[in-house]
Amino acid sequence: MGLLPIRLRFQNHRSAQLLCASYHFIPNSRHFSQIKCLPFTLRTRKSVVRALATESASPPAAKMVKAIRVHELGGPEVLKWEDVEVGEPKEGEVRVKNKAIGINFIDVYFRKGVYKAATVPYTPGVEACGVVTAVGPGLTGRQVGDLVAYAGQPMGSYAEEQILPANRVVPVPPSIDPTVAASLLLKGMTAQFLLRSCFKVEPGHTVLVHAAAGGVGSLLCQWANSLGATVIGTVSTKEKAAQAKEDGCHHVIIYKEEDFVARVKEITSDNGVEVVYDSVGKDTFEGSLACLKTRGYMVSFGQSSGAPDPVPLSAIAVKSLFLTRPSLFHYAVTRDELLGMAGEVFGNVQSGVLRVRVNHTYPLSQAVQAHEDLENRKTSGSVVLIP
């Protein structure tokens, strides 16, 4: 029940002071007629006025949580462990207590300034899984206690709790652990649109996957194999080569030991591959183009080694090649697209098509170490932060 402004009137009544308060309540309030003038001493009157003023002026205490904040662009050391305020969800929003947070190379791009954050300081992270702790007014379809995940926008998942648009969270099946969900959704939906939309992989195709033991690469290899494609993967070490083999690569190239372009031509009898999935960028871009067959597809979806050099049209005209630099956000614009992609990813995990490798977990407070290991190629599979 809300109150409009209070009007107070005082008058002397012999030795006692009489306090008359005229309260304007919400119409139809059953308490409206119960307000009367009551006798108060001067001291009591002052206490009541002071209490009323204090009560009306004090807002609810803000809830503080721990989060990683970036105040300046740079290396992993700019990730700071701080207290931040988390408010109440507004209309169309939910508040989520994160149980696990996915780390992705896009977090590094934002931290370095390759991609521009909307504001600085900011909280990094674009993937998490957690439990709904509050819902905005009038919201239906989501309720407190739901296990949900999100990937993409908005940025800010490196936090114990966060506010999210309700239309960007997806339900997580009970059979999928939160740590798996947090490590899977962004990478899984990336693999989904790369394999099913950017270039539709079909039986008989030969595909080349760079960073085959990485978070997205691992899923790409497994999924492409299940679609009937011949999968060639590149990795940096023998240990990663063993994992790539387990993940469905028919041929694994350790690029530090051999020329991947020459090896791909040998594997394909100099015909080349239908599609290259390249998340490395500068170090592999030109070689990737050379691995393609006529009318092949070059899908550049990352740049862990730096941005590729500009490509003249003549470089792709030689074999009538297709070149795309796609973004997940453009393939999951609507709620239906988002649910469809997430549903296919979770379904493939449940059916056994995809095996999620959460090879590294770090406390959220140790995000600096996690980023150092990721950039130095000390990780394989998925990397997760635990609040």
ZIBEL-V500662 format. One record per pair of residues at least 4 apart in sequence whose ideal C-beta (glycine too) atoms are under 8 Angstrom apart, sorted by the first residue. I is the first residue (numbers start at 1). J is the second residue. Records with the same first field share a line. If there is no record, write none. Layout:
I = J  J
This chain:
1 = 25  26  29  31
2 = 26
3 = 23  24  25
4 = 24  25
5 = 24
6 = 21  22  23  24  52  56
7 = 21  22  24
8 = 19  20  21  22  49
9 = 20  21  22
10 = 17  18  19  20  45
11 = 18  20
12 = 17  18
13 = 17  18  39
16 = 39  40  41
17 = 39  40  41  42  44  45
18 = 37  38  39  40
19 = 37  38  39  40  45  48
20 = 37
21 = 35  37
22 = 35
23 = 32  35
25 = 29  31  32
31 = 35
40 = 44  45  48
41 = 45
42 = 46
43 = 47
44 = 48
45 = 49
46 = 50
47 = 51
48 = 52
49 = 53
50 = 54
51 = 55
52 = 56
53 = 57
54 = 58
62 = 85  87
63 = 85  86  87  161
64 = 83  84  85  86
65 = 83  84  85  86  159  160  161
66 = 81  82  83  84  159  160  364  365  387
67 = 82  83  84  123  156  158  159  160
68 = 79  80  81  82  123  124  125  158  159  364  367
69 = 79  80  82  84  121  122  123
70 = 78  79  80  110  111  117  120  121  122  123  124
71 = 78  80  120  121
72 = 78  120
73 = 78  111  112  113  120
74 = 78  111  112
75 = 111  112
76 = 111  367  368  369  371  372  375
77 = 368
78 = 111
79 = 111  124  158  367  368  371
81 = 365  367
84 = 123  159
86 = 95  159  161  162  163
87 = 163
88 = 95  134  136
89 = 93  94  95  134  135  136  139  163
90 = 136  137  163
91 = 136  137  138  139
92 = 136  139  165  166  167
93 = 135  136  139  163  164  165  166
94 = 132  134  135  136  139  142  148  163  164  166  169
95 = 132  133  134  135  161  162  163  164
96 = 128  130  131  132  133  148  150  161  162  163  164  169
97 = 130  131  133  160  161
98 = 128  129  130  157  159  160  161  162  182  387
99 = 129  130  131  178  179  182  386  387
100 = 128  129  130  178  179  181  182  183  384  385  386  387
101 = 125  127  128  157  158  182  364  384  385  386  387
102 = 125  126  127  128  151  157  182  183  184  185  186  187  382  383  384  385
103 = 107  125  367  370  371  374  382  383  384  385
104 = 126  127  186  187  215
105 = 109  279  302  304  374
106 = 110  115  126
107 = 111  124  125  126  158  371
108 = 112  114  304  371  374  375
109 = 114  115  303
110 = 114  115  116  117  122  124  155
111 = 124  371
114 = 303  307
117 = 122  155
118 = 122  155
122 = 155  156
123 = 155  156  157  158  159  162
124 = 155  156  157  158
125 = 155  156  157  158  159  385
126 = 151  152  153  155  157  186
127 = 149  150  151  152  157  182  183  185  186
128 = 149  150  157  162  182
129 = 147  148  149  172  178  179  181  182  185
130 = 147  148  149  161  178
131 = 145  146  147  148
132 = 142  143  144  145  146  148  169
133 = 144  161
134 = 144
135 = 139  142  143  144  166
136 = 166
139 = 166
141 = 166
142 = 146  148  166  169
146 = 171
147 = 171  172  174  178  181
148 = 169  170  171  172
149 = 169  170  172  178  181  182  185  342
150 = 157  164  168  169  170  185
151 = 185  186  189  328
152 = 168  186  328  329  332
153 = 168  329
154 = 164  165  168
156 = 162
157 = 162
158 = 364  367  385
159 = 364  387
160 = 364  387
164 = 168  169
165 = 169
167 = 335
168 = 338
170 = 185  338  339  342
172 = 176  178  181  346
173 = 346  350
175 = 350
176 = 180  181  184  346  349  350
177 = 181
178 = 182
179 = 183  358  361  384  386
180 = 184  349  356  358
181 = 185  346
182 = 384
183 = 187  215  356  358  382  383  384
184 = 188  219  345  349  354  356  382
185 = 189  342  345
186 = 190  328
187 = 191  215  216  219  382
188 = 192  219  342  345  346  348  349  354
189 = 193  328  332  341  342  345
190 = 194  216  219  301  328
191 = 195  216  219  220  223  345
192 = 196  197  223  341  344  345
193 = 197  198  326  328  331  332  341
194 = 198  199  220  277  299  301  326
195 = 199  200  201  220  223  224  227
196 = 200  201  344
197 = 331
198 = 297  299  324  326
199 = 274  275  297  299
201 = 205  207  224  227  229  274  275
202 = 227  228  229
203 = 227  228  229
204 = 228  229
205 = 228  229  230  273  274  275
206 = 229  230  231  232  267  268  273  274
207 = 220  224  229  230  231  232  273  274  275  276  277
208 = 232  233  234  264  273  275  276  277  288  291
209 = 217  220  221  224  231  232  233  234  249  277
210 = 217  233  234  276  277  278  279  280  284  288
211 = 216  217  234  235  279  280  304
212 = 217  218  220  221  233  234  235  240  244  247  249  252
213 = 217  218  233  235  240  241  243  244  247  380  381
214 = 218  279  380  381
215 = 219  381  382  383
216 = 220  279  301  302
217 = 221  233  244  277  279
218 = 222  243  244  247  357  380  381  382
219 = 223  354  356
220 = 224  277
221 = 225  231  233  244  247  248  249
222 = 226  247  248  353  354  355
223 = 227  348  353  354
224 = 229  231  248
225 = 229  231  247  248  249  250
226 = 248  348  353
230 = 250  251
231 = 248  249  250  251
232 = 249  250  251  252  253  264  267  273
233 = 244  247  249  251  252  253
234 = 252  253  254  255  260  284
235 = 240  241  243  244  252  253  254  255
236 = 240  254  255  256  377
237 = 241  254  256
238 = 242  254
239 = 243  380
240 = 244  380
241 = 245  252  254
242 = 246
243 = 247  357  380  381
244 = 249  252
245 = 249  252
247 = 355  357
251 = 263  267
253 = 258  260  263  264
254 = 258
255 = 260  284
258 = 262  263
259 = 263
260 = 264  284  287  291
261 = 265  287  290  291
262 = 266
263 = 267
264 = 268  272  273  291
265 = 270  272  291
266 = 270
268 = 272  273  293
271 = 293
272 = 291  292  293  294  296
273 = 291  292  293  296
274 = 292  293  296  297
275 = 292  296  297  298  299
276 = 288  289  291  292  296  297  298  299
277 = 299  301
278 = 284  285  288  298  299  300  301  302
279 = 300  301  302  303  304
280 = 284  285  302  303  304  305
281 = 285  300  302  303  304  305  306  307  308
282 = 303  305  306  307  308  309
283 = 305  306
284 = 288  305
285 = 289  300  308  309  311
286 = 290  308  309
287 = 291
288 = 292  298  300
289 = 298  311  315  316  321
292 = 296  297  298  319  321
293 = 319
294 = 319  320
295 = 319  320  321  322
296 = 319  321  322
297 = 321  322  323  324
298 = 316  321  322  323  324
299 = 324  326
300 = 308  323  324  325
301 = 325  326
303 = 307  308
311 = 315  316  323
313 = 317
314 = 318
316 = 320  321  322  323
317 = 321
326 = 330  331
327 = 331
328 = 332
329 = 333
331 = 337  341
332 = 337  338  341
333 = 337
334 = 338
335 = 339
336 = 340
337 = 341
338 = 342
339 = 343
340 = 344
341 = 345
342 = 346
343 = 347
344 = 348
345 = 349  354
346 = 350
347 = 351
348 = 353  354
349 = 353  354  355  356
356 = 381  382
357 = 380  381  382
358 = 381  382  384
359 = 379  380  381  382  383
360 = 370  373  379  380  381  382  383  384
361 = 383  384  385  386
362 = 366  367  369  370  383  384  385  386
363 = 385  386
364 = 385  386  387
366 = 370  385
367 = 371  385
368 = 372
369 = 373
370 = 374  383  385
371 = 375
372 = 376
373 = 378  379  383
374 = 378  379  383
379 = 383
